[in-house]
Amino acid sequence: MIIDCHTHILPPGVRDHRDRYSQRDDAFASIYREAKAAIASADDLLLSMDHHDVSRSVAVNYSWTTLDFCRETNDYILE
C-alpha cells in the first residue's frame, strides 16, 4: 500500500482566478503567482493517485495569510 502523506489541493476556482488570490495573499503569490505553477484540485489528485497506484493521500492546506481563503480551502478539503 502506498500512502502519500503530504499533498495540496485547492478548489478549481483558485486555479481559475489565480490573480485574485495572488493579489490578496502574499504567501499564495510567492508560490502560485506564475501560471506555470501547477494547482491541483481534488479530481486531479484522484487521477494522479490512480495513475501511480497510491492507495491513500493526506491533503493539507497552505499557510494562508488571509483568513477567508484559509476557510474557503479548508472547507473544500473537508468536503
N, C-alpha and C positions, 0 to 999 in steps of 0.2 A: 504494500500500500504506500502510495506517495502522498504526503501532506505538504502543501505549500503554506508555511506559517506566516507569511507576510506579503499580502497583496493589497493593492489600492484600486478601488473602483469609484467612479463618480457618475452622477446622473447624466444621461445624454445631453441635457440642456446645458451643462457646464462645458462640454466639448463644443456644442453649437454656439455658445456665447462666451467663449474663452476671453475675449477682450473685456467684457463687462466684469468678469471675475478678477482679471488681472489688474484692472484699474482700481478696484476696491480692496484688494488684498495683496499686500506685498509678498507674503510667504508663497502664495499660489503663483504669483507672477514670476518669482525667482526660478521656478521650475517649469511652468507651463505657458509662459508668455508666447514663446515661439510655436508656430503651427506644427513644426516637425516633432515636437514633444508629444508622444502618444498619450492619449487619455482613454482608459478602458472603462466600459460600462459593465454591469453585471452579466449581460449577454455575451460580451467579449470574453470575460473571464471564463464563463462556462464553456465557450467554444475552445478556448485555449486549454482548459482542463481536459476536455475530451481528446483534443489533438495530442496532448502529452501524457495521457493516462494518469492524470492527477486525480486522486480519489476525494480529497478534501482541500479546501482553501480557507484561510482566515483572512477576512477583509478588514483592514484598519483604515481609519480616517487620517487626514493631514493635520498639520499644526496651523490651522486657520488662525488668522488674526481678527477675523470678522465673525462675530457670534452667529449672525444669521446664516452665513454659509456653512458654519460648523453644524448647526441644527439641520439645515437642509440635507447635507450629505450624510449625517448620522441617520436621519430618517430613511434615506434611500438605502443605506447599508442594512439597516434593521429590517426593512421591507423585503 
